Structure formats: C-alpha cells, structure tokens
Amino acid sequence: MQWRALVLGLVLLRLGLHGVLWLVFGLGPSMGFYQRFPLSFGFQRLRAPDGPVSPALGSAGPSGPSWLQPPVPGAAAGRRRAPRRPGPGMCGPAHWGYVLGGRGRGPDEYEKRYSGAFPPQLRAQMRDLARGMFVFGYDNYMAHAFPQDELNPIHCRGRGPDRGDPSNLNINDVLGNYSLTLVDALDTLAIMGNSSEFQKAVKLVINTVSFDKDSTVQVFEATIRVLGSLLSAHRIITDSKQPFGDMTIKDYDNELLHMAHDLAVRLLPAFENTKTGIPYPRVNLKTGVPPDSNNETCTAGAGSLLVEFGILSRLLGDSTFEWVARRAVKALWNLRSNDTGLLGNVVNIQTGHWVGKQSGLGAGLDSFYEYLLKSYILFGEKEDLEMFNAAYRSIQNYLRRGREACNEGEGDPPLYVNVNMFSGQLMNTWIDSLQAFFPGLQVLIGDVEDAICLHAFYYAIWKRYGALPERYNWQLQAPDVLFYPLRPELVESTYLLYQATKNPFYLHVGMDILQSLEKYTKVKCGYATLHHVIDKSKEDRMESFFLSETCKYLYLLFDEENPVHKSGTKYMFTTEGHIVSVDKHLRESPWKEFFSEDGGQDQEGKSVPRPKSPELKVINSSSNCNRVPDERRYSLPLKSIYMRQIDQMVGLI
Ligand code: DMJ
C-alpha cells in the first residue's frame, strides 16, 4: 500500500504546483504542464510590459529563428533610414535585459570585459605576439619548405603540387610549384618593417621563381596570391616615399612587374575560346587550358580578377588584362536574375547556364562583390560602383534576415542567409567562414552599424570553438563542416571595424583570436589547420594566406603607428590582403573608349578582339590621397543585451 500513497502524494504535489503556476503566471490549463515546464523565459514569445505579445528572441522558440522566414518586403529600404527606436508597445532593450537574466544594476559581464581601456603595453604585447606568429611560420617555411609552395608544419616538411593525383584540386588549384608561401608573404615583411628580410625575399623570388612550370592551377588563386603579391611588392619597392623603411632593391629593374606580366600572360588562355567571356577556371602554366577542362566555374573565381588585372594593365599601359577581366565581370553581371538581381555560385562558361543557383555571401561569390567595390575605389570607374550598389541592394532585399537595425529593436539579430538566386527562397541553414569578410566590406561602404552585428555573430562562433568552423548551421547551433584552415576573414573584419570605430572591443576580439591560434594551432614548425574545431585535431598544412592575411591583419590591428594607417597614403587591401596604394595614376585609363559597353561579345555573340598590347611601359606610383581620421567612440559597439542574445543563439551561453 505504501507505493499507492507515494503515487497519490506525487499526483497531489503536481496538481498543487500546476495550480500555483496557473495562478501566478496565468498559464492556461490548455498549455499543458509537460509542454511548458520548465518555463523558458528568454526564448519564447515575450509578453511586453504593456500587454501585447511581442516577437522577441526566436532562436530556441518552437519554430526556430526568424531567419527561416522570408524578409518583409521593403524592410531593406527601411533599414537604410535612421534606426527605429523602440516604441511604447515594444519590448525594449531594458526589458530584455531583465528577461535575459541581465545582471541587475551596474556594468554587466560584457561591459566589464570589453568596455575597459586596452592599455598600450598590452597592445604592444599583442602586436609582438602577432609578429612572433608570422616570424615563426615564415622562418620555419624558409628552413623546412622553401622552395616548395607550402609548409607542412607538423612534420616540418615542404609541400608542392600533388603530381600523383591531378584531381586533388584542394592542393593543385593553389600550389603551382612557384614558392607560393614566400611570394604571398612579401608585403607582410614590409608592413612589419623588416627591410632586410623583405629585400632578401624579393631577391630570392627574382632569382629562383619561375612560372614556366607544368602546373595546372586555378586562375583565381594564382591571380590573388601570386600576381597580386608581385604587384604589391613592386609598388612598395618603387614607392618614392618608402613609408615602411628602406624597401628599395639595389639595381631593381621592375623584375617583379615583369614576372607579374609573365604570369598573367600564362593565365590569358583561360579567357580564350569561351562563348560567354567568362574564363575557364584552370590553366596549365606551360600549355594553356587542359583539353579535358571543366566548363563550370564559380562566380568569385571568374569575376574577381579585375583588381590585379586592372593594376597590371594600368602599370604596363596594356589594356589586355583589364579588358578580359572586365569582360568576365560584365558577362556574369548580365546573367543575374531579372527578378531578384542575384547571381548564383556556379556557372557554365559556354552556355551561361547557372549550374549552382545558390546566392550567398560566402564561398563562390564572396570576392565577386568585394571586387566590384574595390575596383571602383582603385580605378574610379562608375559602372563598377553602380554594379556594386545594385548587388548590395539585392543582398539587403533577399539575403538579409533578422531585425531592421543592428543595435535597436527586437527580433533576431541580422544574418545573411543562402537563397535561391531566382526565387529568393532559403536554400539551407548554414553560413560559411568565408562570409566573415563581409562586415569588413560593409565598413568600406559605411554600413558600420550592420557590420558590427554580423561581425559579432561570427565572433560568438569563434568564442564557442576557439576557431571558425568552415560551415556553421545556425538552426542546429552546430558546425556542419568542421575544419578551420587558419582563415583570415574574421580578423580582417575585426581590423577594419577597429579602424572605423576605434573601439577597444575589437582589440579584445583580436587578443582572443591570437590566443586561441596560439593555443590550438601552434605546432612544432608553424601553425596547423584545425581538422576538427571541437576536438581540435589538426592537419599538416599551413596555407599561404596565414602569413599573407591572418598574421598581417592581426599585426596591423595592434600596431597603431603602422604606416598603413599613418603614412598619409591611402591603402586598399586586395582579397588576399596585399596592400595597394590608391593612386591617381591607377585612375587613368587611356583605353576606355576601346572597351565594349556590354562585355566581350558582338551582336552575333562572337568574341570582340582584344586591343593590341603596346610595349611594356611602367607608370611609377606616388600617392596624394589623405586619410580622414575617424574620431567616433562607442561604449560597446553592440549593446551588451544583443551580445548576450547572439552568444545564446550560437549556444555559447
Ligand atoms: C583567401 O585566399 C582570400 O581571402 C580569398 O578571397 C578567399 N579566402 C582565402 C582565405 O580564406
């Protein structure tokens, strides 16, 4: 009989508790005890102080985040107006602070952690840590890997193209047997003020690197990592002001520019025999486009060549390179959806048919957007800006989900999702780590508010794993693809946001990133790719962008006095992080009238012949642009309740 008494007691207790909850919280019996207990105060629909139910933080709500829903028509246009203030009927930040377990009066944990000053000694310490990181990777590459392309940092060996397996594109697209890591690292040496090593490295490149190689590489990778670096180093050497110290090379005879020219000529076959003008994705540096070449290319790969090709053309006075790169951009642009204005991520270069209809900001499209804006900044061609502005509008209309303003209002924080380019409908629920570059681009166009929010989302993911997983599923709050190959994108955005806001928050972010790189990726001879961001197992690979971008942006973040910010020259970063000064000479294009308005085809769809190449002619650079200092200060760039919200949405707290 004892067990019956026990059961009866439990039933009575449950009914009693149910009754108390019903009375105290006004929960109707129909909601069901088991359904609603334990009560989730933070993530269901909240009751606003004055009555009506307001949609609040939706991430753990029954239907998931509001990012699953299509954007409200016209919301993007509204976002460009002044941020909305919470009205009387809205669930304002103060209320959320309470609901989310705000820590009462006084500064909460976010304010305590991030709002304090970042002492100059600590900044210097972090700058030295970033420099040490670069030096450790670079010295080990030189000791164990040079003249091969990459360093295997765990086994202290070099790595070149995978000749045994030509289909190993992960390796062969990038490694051309041309001392990639050394070439890619050149301007980082200059930015860090290491003139002796810069001079030594340039001479090594001139004396030992050749592009006459039987290597089939991706046109995009060879362009951004090698061509871009050669051009950047050439400009540093020939800059009459020498802001980084003495980076001149005795008897320099434009060798790096000649090498850039040689490489670009070897890439040109990719632009031939294509019906659309969109280039083949790969070429063999000796023999041109391989006979079995793939006709499909990603949009970013084909459409982000204009910065490097344009600089080369303008330095040489030879329109060829800019012409083919611009023709590719326009051909892609003309294939955008009539309805949404969006582009897909993979296209057939002969038919112009979209093979990949996903439109997003990450892999396959990222640098396409970046180079529309950066080409305009560098060359001043209005059509580039017009394309960028139109693309940005479509992105806001179809990709952006979440609340209207970053730092005001209610609902989920803004996030940019992947959609079908024709319908604008959500295609999946992941974002990738490449997309973390986008806040940096938003800084360049002055959309700092939105940049702050998106950056905070990526930083929250970083805090959770000590790295960025290649793909993160925001619905499952878990990584979809687990590796982290030392990518720079989050650091890049952190650096640019720091430059725009001067808010010490971004120094804290940089310190966090530096420390986790040291902790999780440092190995015997360098820094290793994380194979798995959760168990922190590693792969024996250090990609060249670790030295050319990740270390560079970290160093610049903490090096307040660096000539990149202080010299009076305006610098722009290529997509591989190479600096180019924004120079009036690059804005002169004597061949403009030769360019076809609609891309590289005539009425019958035949390729328009390229203009002839004049003789090699060097236009020296000197800049006269002045930086406008940005004096804005914030207490926290993103209000702490929103930081907490984001941390909760990635399952961090
Ligand atoms: C770099 O090679 C470039 O930044 C490129 O645009 C894409 N991302 C890689 C590094 O992640």
Residues whose N, C-alpha, C, O or C-beta is under 5 A from the ligand:
A	BS01	DMJ	S367 R487 P488 F545 T575 E576
